[in-house]
Amino acid sequence: MYGWMYVSMCLEIHVGVHTLKLEYYFTPSIAKLNVFLSLQADHLRQETLVQMSRILTIRQAAHGLLTMGGYFHLLRNFRTRLMSKI
């Protein structure tokens, strides 16, 4: 959100006395894009689970999911530490 506010501040277009902000025009499009990407990510996660159940044993799938969970936990911690330094 902060990045978008910075971009919108930098991309203001001055037309005569009226200021036309690009944020007004792009916000609905970005919201639609976020919804679309969220739906695509959900579909990809569901499809991954279906394929995992076909290919792997229950034990292998469980081990893989625990490993991925640990990896994403590390990524979240890294991101939090990185953002706190900025």
N, C-alpha and C positions, 0 to 999 in steps of 0.2 A: 504494500500500500504506500509506504513512504517513497519507494522508487517511482511509482506512478505519479504521485503528487509532484515530485521533483521534475519529472519529464513534462507534465502538463504545465508547470510554471515556466519551464524553458521554452515550450512550444506555443506560447500564446501568440495569436495573430492579432495585430492591431488594425482594425478597419475603421478609419475616420475616428469618430469619438467613441464608437462602440468597440468593446473588446470581445472578441469571439474566442472562446476557449475550446481547444480540441477535446478536452476531457468531456465536455457536454456531448460531443458527437461519438466519441470512441467508447465511453463507459458501457453503453448497452451492448456494443459488439464484443467487448472484452468479457462482459458477464456471460454472454452467449457462448463464447469460446471456452470459458471456464467450465460451464455446464457440460458442453460437448466433450471436453477433455476428461472431466470427471466420469462421465458415462463410459467413455472409451477405456479408461483405467479400470473401472468396475468390470467391464466385459472381459478385459485382458486378465484380470485376477481370477475371475470365474473360469475362464477357459484354461488358465494355467492349472487350477485345481483339478479340473476334469481330466486334463492330460496327465497330471501327476498320478492320479488314481489309476489310470490305465497302464502306465509304464512302470511305476515304482511299487514296491511292497509298502505296507502300512508303516513298517518301521523306518524304511528309507524316506518316505514322505514326511513322517514326523520329524526325523532328524534334519531334513532339508528345511522344513518350516521353522524349526527352532534356530537353525543357523541363520536363516534370512532375518528372523526377528532380532537376533543379536546384532547382526550387521546394521539393520536399520536403527536400532537403539544407539549404536556407536555413531552413526551418521547424525542423528538428532543431537547427541551430546556435542559432537564436533561443531555443528551449526550453531548451537547455543553459545558455546565458548567463543566462536568466531564473531558472532553478532555482539557479544558483550565487549569485545575488544575494539569494535568499530565506533 
